[in-house]
Amino acid sequence: MKSTQDLRRGNRLRVLLLLREHESLSRVELAVATGLTEAAVSRITRELVQAGLVTEGTGSAAAYARAGRPSVGLSLDAGGVHALGFDLGANSHALCLVDGRGQVLARRSLKVPQPGRPRETLALAVRAGRALLDTAGIEPRRVVGAGVAIAGHVDRANRRLVESEPLQWRDVRVADALEEGLGLPATVETRPGALLFAERLHGAAQDMQHVLLVHAALGLGGAMLLDGRRVRGRSNTAGQLAHMPVPGSDRPCPCGRRGCLTMLASGRAIVARLLGASAPSTAVAEVKALQAQLEAAGRGERAAARALADAGRHMGRALDCLAPVLDVQRVVLAGMVGSQPDYVAGVKSQWSHARIDVVASGMPSDHAAAALALETFFYSTGFDFERLKGRAAQAADAGQAALA
């Protein structure tokens, strides 16, 4: 049985979610939409206004009016809370700050140390996060948390990175390190997982229940949503396509086997095809070479464009077999390779399912990580509203005392 506090948290969350969805709603509209009494809605919204999370203004044209009195419109104050998002991988390292509606307010690139140095990298991320908040002038109490999208295998329940081949990290408690350094709650997710969450919330898979997201960068990753739920599998690797055996290649994969999809459809495969024996052997050097080839394709250089298209065709053939088995509505292609036009065209050239869309993602991983932080620490029943409300009330009391 739910406690009174649990019920209040759930009702507050329902109101916040409605205000995020709509530009302005009256208290009467909120009561109708939530099924709560007008008295309960008035109490909830009064607390939200006092905490600086909701603002009062003129009601919308659709808002109700009673007894000839104009209704008062309530809107989510986007500046009421903020969140940080970090993207950590071999091919990019970035940080962004978002407001309560998930809009990016500021973004920074991170120059991280060489692979294999998690402590140094996370310390740098903490310093960059603090500096970004200082520059933006955000009150610490208004920052609800931080999210991390990371290249590798993540055990989200235990808030740690299990292993990352590109970063050369193993068993790193990423969330704990950021929480300690930033003094904020933190959560960690794979890049594909964070992107799938954000794309479903307000992106290429908005409101869909059955989605496969493929992340193609130096390597391959993936994440699945079936029946509206994220599918993780026994070892948190469901949706990973990198080591799916496919015909057409006998080159050894970093996993130790041969014939893996990653050796045909990833950025690593593109670099190996274009550079041959001169292809670099370390992840950092491979990423630099891959970026150069992506830039060449963007300039219209045929060899790079063909290599991307061919890699896309290999991915398209694999997905053409897999997608109907999963019975998804949409396949989302993400990552520095996956969202590149030549690669997307290659995938679509092998597609035979008219009822399943294939679209490219435009969502940066740091933005996705920040969206995940907002949903985990603000748009949830776990939001520490009492702490925010208490400090807001103390500030109001102090202001009244000063005026007395």
N, C-alpha and C positions, 0 to 999 in steps of 0.2 A: 504494500500500500504506500502510495506517495505521501510524503510529508507536506505540510503547508508550505514550507520553503521551496520544495521541489515544484509544487504547483505554481507558485509565484514566479519562479524562474522560467518555467515553461510558458506561462502566459506573457511574460515580458518578452521572451524570445519571439513569440508569434507576432507581437506588435512590431518589434524591430524588423522582422522579415517583411512584413507588409509595407512598412515605411521605406524599406530599401527598394521594394518592387515598384512603388508608386511615388510620384513626385510630391503629392500632397493628399492627405486624407483627413477628414474630420473625425472627431471622437465617435460620432454616431456611425459613420462608415466603418470605423475600426470595430465597434461593438457588433455590428451586423456581420462583418467578415470573420471575426473570431468566435462569435457566439457568446461572448462575455457580456455581463451587464454593463450599462453605461457607467455605473458607479465604479466598477472594477477598472474599466478602461480609463476613467478620469484619474483614479489613483495611480495607475501604472504610468500614464503619460505625464502626470505631474512630477513624478520622480525622475522620469527621463529628461524632462525639461530642466529640472533643478540640477541634474548631473551634467548638463551641457551636451546631451546626446540627441536631443530633439529640439526644434525651434517652432515657435508659433507664428502664424502669419495669416494672410487672407485665405479663406477657403477657396478651393477650386470650383469651377462652374458646376461640376457634378456633385459637389458636396451638399449634404442635407442642410436645411435651415428649419428651425422649429420656432413656433410662436412669433414669427416675423423677425426673429433675431438672426443676423448673419452668422453662419457657422465659422469657426476658427480652423483653418487648415494647419495640420501638423506635418512637418517635414523632417527627415533624418538630417542631422547636422553632420555633414561629411567630415568636418574637422573635429568632431567629438572624440574620435579614436583614430589611431594609425597603426600600421604594422610594417615590419621589415621583411624583405625577401632576399635570400641569397641563392646564387647559382654557382655551384662548384663542379668543375669538370676539366677534362684535358683541353677542351677546345674553347672554353670561355669561363670567365670568372666575373660575376657582376653582383651588384647590390642595388635594391631599389626601396623607396619609401612610398607607401600608399595611404590614402585616406580611408574613411569608413565605408565608402562606396567602391573601393578597390581601384580608384584612379591613381595613376603613378604621378607623384609630386616631384620626385628627384631620382636620379639614377647615377651610379658610379661604376667604373670598371675597377677590378682588383688585380693587382700585379702580384700573383701568388708565387711562393718559392718553388723550387724544383719538386717534381713528384716524390712521394715517399716521406713527406714532412708534414704530417697532419697537425701537429701541435703548433708549428709556425704558421701554417695556413689559417687555422682557426683563430689564432691570436691576431693575425692581420685582419680577419673578417670582423672580429670584435672591435678593433680600433677604428676600422672604416665605418662600422655601424654607429658607433658613438659620435664620430666626427660628422656623419650625415645628419644625425638628430640635432647636434649642436648647431650646425649650419642652418638647418631648417627652423630652428627655434621652437622645437616641439617639446611641450612639457612631458617629462618622463612618465607621469601617471596616465598620460593620454596614449601611450604606446602599449598595446595589448599583448604583443608577442612577436616572435620571429619565426619564419619558415625557411627551410633549406631544401632546395632541389639539388640532388647530387647524382653524379654518374656512378652507378654501381648497384650492388645488391643490398637492399635495406631491410632491416627488421624493424618496422615502424612501431610495433607494439612495445619493443624494448628500447626504442629511440636511438638506434645505433646503425652505423654502416657496417655490414658484415664483411664486404670486400669490394674493392674497386680496382680493376685492372688498369684503367687509364691514370688514376691518381696514385696507384701503387700503395693503397691504404688497406689495412685489414683490422677488423674489430676495433672501430673507433666510435666512441660515444659522443657523437657530434652534437646532439641536442643538449646533453649535460654540459659540454664545454661552452656552448653559446649562452646557456642560461647563467652559468657562473660568471662569465665575462660581461654579459650585457645587463644582468639583473632582470631579465625578462623570461617569461615562459617561451619555450622553443619546441619545434617539431621538425622532423626530418622525413623526407620521402624521396623516392627515385625521381629522376627527371620525368620519365614517361608518366608516372603516377601523379605527380603534381600537375603536369600539363593536362592529363585527362580530367582531373578534378576541375581545373580552371576552365577548360573548354566546355565542360558540361554546365558550369555555373553561368558563364556569360560569353561563350565563344562558339566555336564551330560545331559543338555537339550540344548546344543549349537545350535543356529539358528532354534530351533523349535518354532512353532506358537501356539501349543495347549498342555499345560502341567499342571498336577496337582502335587503339592509338598505337601507331608505329613510330618510333623515334630513331631516325637514321642520322648519325653523325660519324665520328671515326668508327664506332661500332654500331650495333643495333640493339634497341631496347623496345619494350612494348608494355602496354597495360590494357586491361579489359574491364568493361562495365556490362554486366548481364543482369536483366531484370532490375535495373536501377541500383545494383550493388557492385562495388568494386570486387573483382575476383582476384584473390591473391594466391591460392594454392597452398599446398602443404608446406613449402619452404619459401613462400613469398616471391615466387618467380613466375607465376602464371602470366601469360601474355608475352613472355620473352621469346623472340623468334631467332635470335642470333645463331643458335646451334641446331636449328631445324635442318635435318639432312636433305639435300637437294641434289639432283644430277647437274653436271656441268662443270664441276671443279674438283680437283683432287689436291689442291694446295693445303698445306697444314694450317689449321686454325690455332689461335693462341690457347684454346682449350685443350689442345693436344690431339684432336681428331682431325679427320679430313672430310671435305664435302659439306661443310657447314654453310648456311645461307650467308653468314657474315662475310665469307670470302668471295662472294659474288655481288652482294647488294649493299655493302657498306662503304663508308668513306675510305676505309683501309683497302678495300678491293679496288676502288678507283685510283688511289695512289699507286698501288702495285701495278695496275694495268698501264698507267701512263709513264711511270718512271722505271719499271722493270727492275733490273739488277741494281740500279742506283737508288731504289726506294729506301728511305730511312728505316731504322730498326727500333727506334724508341717512340713512345706515344707522343711525346712533346714535338719531336721532329716530324712525325707523321702528320700531326695536326697542322703544323705550319705549311707542310707541303700540300695538304688538302685545301687549306684556305687559299693558297696560291692558285690551285686548279679551279676552285669555285669562282674566284675573281676572273680567271681566264674565260670560264664559261659565260660569265656575266658580260664579258667584252665581245662575246660571239665567237671565240676561238673554237673551231670545229672539233678538234681532238678531245678537248675537255668536255664539250657539250655531248659528244657521242658517248664518252665514257659514263657520264651521268645518266644519259638516257638508257644505255645498256644495263647499268646497275638497277635502274628503275624497272626495266622490263623483267629482270630476274626477280625482283621483289613482287612485281605485279603477278607473275605466274604463281609464286608461292601463295600470295594472298587470294588469288582467284580460286585456289583449292581450299584454303582455310576458312575464308569468310562465311561461305554458306553453311559450313559445319557449325560455326558459332552462332549463326542466324542473327547477325548484327544488322542495325539500320545504316550505319555509316562507318567508314574507315577514315581516320584522320592521320595524315602524314605530317610529322613534325621533325624538328632538328635542322641543323645547318645544311644537311644533305637532303633530308626527306621533304623539306618544303621548297627546295630549289625547282624552278619551273621545268627544266629538262628532265629531272628525276621524276617529278609528278607526271609529266607527259608519258614517260616510259612505263610507269605503273598503269596508267589509264589505257595504254595501248594494248595491254594484256587482259583487260577487264571484260567480263562477259555477263555481269549481273546487273540488270537494269534497275532492280529494286534496292540495290545497295549503293549508296553514294560514296565517292572517294573525294576528299577535300584536303587542302593544305592548311596547316595551322599557321597563324600569324602571332602566336602568343610566346613572348620571351619567357624563359624558364624562371628568371628571378621574379617576374610579375606573377607567374603561377604560384611560386613559393609564398609570396606575400598574400595572395588570395587564400591559400591554404591556412596561413596563420590567422587571418581574419575569421575564417569559418571555424577554426579550432578554438580560438580564444575569445571571440566576440559574439559571433552569431551561433552561440551554443548555450546550453544550460550551465556550462561550466564557467561562463563569464563572471569575473569577480566584481560584480556590480556594487556590492556593499563597500568595498574599498574605495572605488571611484566616487560613489555617492557620499561617503563619509568625508573624504577630502574636499569634495565640492561644497558640502555643507559647512565644513570648518572655514573655508575661504569666504563663504557668504557671511557667516557669523562675524568673522574678523572685519569684513568690509562694513557691516552694519555698526560694529563697535567703533570703528574709526570715525563714522559719520555722527555718532551720538554725542 
